[in-house]
Amino acid sequence: MKKALFLFAALLPSSIKILLYRSMGAQIGKNVKFGLGSLLIFRDSLIIGNNVKIGSGSLIKCHAGEIGDYSEITPATLISVPKFKIGRDCKFSYGSIIRSGHTTKRSELIVGDLVHVFPFVMIDCSRKVTIQDGAGIGPKCSIFTHSSYKSILEGYSVAYADVLIGKRVELTYNVFVAPGVTIGDDAICAYGAYVNKDVESGVLVAGMPAVPKRTKEQITKHKDLLNVEQTITDILEDYKDNISFVNNREPLPVKIVLGQNRIAVDSNTAYILIESSIGSVNTESYAVFDVTLGIAYNQGIAAPDYQGLRKFLSRYGIRFVTGERA
C-alpha cells in the first residue's frame, strides 16, 4: 500500500505531494518545491529542509535521508542510497546517478555544505562516500567504492573501501576516483585523471594513474585586502557588461565595503563585505555577500537579480552559504 502511495505521489502537484509525504512521516520544511514526476521513496525517515527544490523526473530512494536548506536536486537525477545526508546550498545536476551498487549496512553518502555535483556524475555508494564542504565534482566524474566483477576464485582482485573527498576539492572533468582513496582539502584532480592513491591537501594531480604536478603554493597567488578589492571590482565590471545578456535584466547596484564596521544600507543595493559589517538598515530591499564569512542573504531584492549576481560571482569561484542577517 505504501509503495503504491509513493508511485501515486509522483503524479501530484507539489503542494499535494508535500501533504502526502508529511502524512507518511516525512519532515518537510517551508517553501519546498517538487517538480512534476519527481518521486521520493523512503522507509524509515526523510528530512527536507527549507527552500529545497526537487526537479522533475528525479528519484530519491532511501531508508533514511536528509537534505539541507536551499539545496537543489535538478531534473532527471537519481539518488538511491540506504542512508544519505546532504548539507545546505548543495546542487546535484541533471543526469547524475548516485546509488549503492552493492548495498550493505555500510552503504552511505555524506555531503557537506555548498557542494556542487555537476551533470552526468556517477557516485557508487556500496561503501561510505564523504564529500566535504565546498567540493566540486565535475561533469562525467566517477567515484567508486567497489571494484568487483570477475571471480575472486580465479585470482582477480575484489575491493570494497570508503572514499573521502576533502573540503574545496575540485574534480575537474571525467576524473575517476578508485575505492579507498582520500583526497585532501583544496586538492585539484585534472581532466581525465585516474586517482587510485591518496592525494595530499592542496596539490594538483594529473595522469593515469594520477601523480602530483603542482603544490598549492605553485598554483595560487597571495592576495592582500587591496588586491581582493580590485579583483572584485574587475568582476563587477564584467557583471555590469554581461548580466543583461545573460538573464535580460539590468545589473543590480553593488557596493564593495572594505574594512568598515556597522555601515548604513541603501535601498535596492547589494553589498559585498570584506572584513566589514552591516549597521543601521532603513530599507527592506538589500542583499549582502559577506566574503569574509562566506555567507550571503537577501532581504527583499528581486530573486532573479539576487541570484544573477550570486551566480556571476560563482563563475570566479566566489561562493556563499545562504544565511540570515545576524
N, C-alpha and C positions, 0 to 999 in steps of 0.2 A: 504493500500500500504506500509506504513512504517513498519507495523508488518511483512509483507512478506519479506521486505528487511533484517530485523533483523534475521529472520529464515534462509534466504539465506546466510547471512554473516557467520553463524556457519560452513559452508562447505568450506569457503575460506581460503587460506593460510594467515599467519599473516600479511604480508606486504599489501596485497589487502584489508584485513579486516580493517586495520588501515585507509586506504584511504577512505573506505566506511563510517566508523564511523565518520571520520572527516567531510565528506560531509554532514552528518546528524546533525552536530553541536557539536560533542564531541571534547574536548580538550585533545589531547594525546601527551605526551612528547616523548623524544628521547629513543631509544633502548628498546621500549616496545615490548613484545612478547606475542602472543596469541596462545594457543595450539589448535590443531585440534578439532573441535566440541564445542569449548567454545562459549558461547552465551551471549551477552550483550543487554539488552533491557532497554532503558531509555526514559522518557517522556519529561522532561524539560532540564536537563543538566547532563553532565558526564565529570569529570575532572580526568585524569590519569597522574600521574607524570612520571618522567624519570626512566628508568630501572625497570619498573614494569613487572611482569610475571603473566599471567592468564593461568592456567593449562587446559589441555584437558578435555572436558566434564563438565566444570564449567558453572554455570548460575548465572549471576548478573542482577537483575531486580530492577529498582528504578524509582522514579520521578526525584530525584536529588542525585547524588553520587559523591564521591571524594576518590581517592586512592593516597596516598603519594609516594614519591620517594622510590625506592628499595623494595617496598612491594611485596609480593607474595601470590597469590591465587592458591593453588595447585589443581591438578585434582579432579574432582567429588566433588566440593564444591558448595553449594547453598547459595547465599545472595539475599534475596528478601525482601527489606525494602523500604518504600517510600522515606526516606531520610537517608543517611549514610555518614559518613566521617571517613576514615581510615588513620592513620598517616604514618610516614616514617618507613621503616625497619620492617614492620609487616608481620606476616605469618599466613595464615588461612589454616589449613591442611585438607587433603582429608577426605571426608565423613562428614564434618561439615555442619550443617543446621542452617542458621541464617535467620529467617523470622518473619514477623509480623502476628501472627495467627489471631488476631482480629484487622484489620487495622483501624486506626483513624488518625486524624491530629497530634496526639501526638506520633505516631509510629516513632521511630528514633534510630539509632545506632551511637554512637560517640566513636571512638577508638583513643587512643594516639599513641605515637611513641614506637617502639620496643616491641610491644605486640605479643605474640605467642598464637594462638588458636590451640590446639592440635587436633588429629583426633577424629571424631565422637562426637563432641560437639554440643549441641543444645542450641541456644540462641533465646528466644522468645522476639520480639521487639513490642509487642502490645502497650507498652508504652516505654518510653525512657530508653535505656541501655547505660551507660557510662562506658568504661573500660580505665583507665588512664595509663600513660607511664609505660612500663616495666612489666606490669602484665602478668602472665601466666595462661591460662585456660586449665587445664589438660584434658587428654583423658576421654571421656564419661561424662564430666561435663554438667550440665544443668542450665541455668539461665532463669527464667520465670518472666514476668511482669503481668501475669494474672493467676487467679485460678478460673475458672468457667467452669462448665459443668452441674451440677444438678440445678434444678429450684430454683431461689431465692424466688418464691412464695410458695415454700414448706419449707422455712426456712433455706435453705442451703446458706452458705457464698459465695459471689461473690466478688472478689477483683481485682482491677487494680491499679498498682503503679509502679513508676520508680525504677530502680536498679542502684546503683553506686558502681563500683569496683575501689578501690583506686590504687595509684602508687605502683608498685612492689608487688602487691598481688599475692599469689600463691594459686590457687585452684588445689589440687594435683591430685585426680583421683575420678571420679564418685561422685563429690560433687553436691548437689542441692541447688541453691540459690533461695529463695522464693521472691514474689513480695514485693516491698517497702524496701528491705534491702540495707543498706550502709555498705560496708566493708572498714575499714580504711587502710591507707598506710602501707605496709610491713607486713600485716597480712598473716597468713597461715591457710588454711582450710584443715584439714586432710582427709585421704581417707574415702569416704562414708559419709561425714558429711552432715547433713540436716540443712542448715543455714536459719532460719526463723526470726532472730532478728539481729539488727545491731552488727557489730564486731568492737571493738576498734583497733586503729592503733597498729601494732607490735605484736599482740598476736597470739598464736596458739590456734585454736578451733577444737574440735572434738566431735563426737557423734550425736545422733538423739533424740532431737534437739541438735545442736552444742552448747557447752559451753566452756569457756576459760580453757585451760590446762597449758599454759606457757606464760610468758611475753617475750618481745623481749630481755630483759637483761638476761633471763634464757636460751634463745636459742642461742644467738650469743656470740662470743668472741671478745674482743677488740684487734685490730692489729695495732701496730705501723709500721712505714715505713720499718724497718728491717724485721719484720715478713712477711709483704706483699711481699717483695723481695724474701725471702726464699720460700714462698708459690708458687710464680710464677715460681721460679727455679725448684721446685719439679714437677710442672705441665709440664714444658717444657721437663723435663727428660722423663715423661710419653709420651708426644707428640713424642719425638725422637724414643722412643721404639716401638711405635704403629702406626705411621702415614703411614708407608709403607704397613702395613697390612690393614689399614682402606681404603686407596684410591690408593694404589700401586704407590706411589711417594716417593721420598727421602724427608726427612724433610727440610723445609726451614730454612736457617740460621737465628737465632733470637738472638738479644742482648737486655738485660734489662738495662735501663738507669734510675738511681735514683738521683733525686735532682740536675740535671745539666741543665744549660741553653745554648741554641744555640750549640748543638753538631754537629759534622760533620757526614755525612751519607755515608756509603759504598754501593757498588753496590750489587743488588740482595739479600738484607738483610731486615728482618723485625725488627722493633724497638718497644719494649714495654716501654712506657714512664710512669714514676711515678714522678709527680711533676717536669717534665723536658720539654724541647722544642727542636725543630729541628732548626739547623743553616744552614750553607752552604751546598748546595747539588751539588755534582759533577757527579750525575748519574741520569738516567731516570728510574731506576728499584729499587724501595724500597717500603716498606709498613710501616705504623705507626699504633700502637694500643695505644691510649692515655688513660690510666686507670683513670687518674685524671679527665679528661674532659668527658670520656665515648664516645669518638669518634674514629673511625678507617677510614683510607683511603689507597688506593692502587695506587701507581704510577709505573705501568709497570711490576709488578710481575705477573707471570702466574696466571690466575684466580683460577685454581684448588689448587695451593699452598697457595695463599692468603686465599681462602675460607676454605681450610683444616685446617689451623691454627686458623682461626676465629671460626669455628665450634668446634674445640677441646677446645678452651678457654670457649666456651659457655657451655660445659659439666660441668664446675665448676661454672656456674652462672655468668661468666665474659662476659658481652655483650656490644656491641657498636652500636651506631647510625652511619650510613655511612656519612662521611663528606668529606671535601676537605682541602688541605693544606691552612692555613691562609696566 
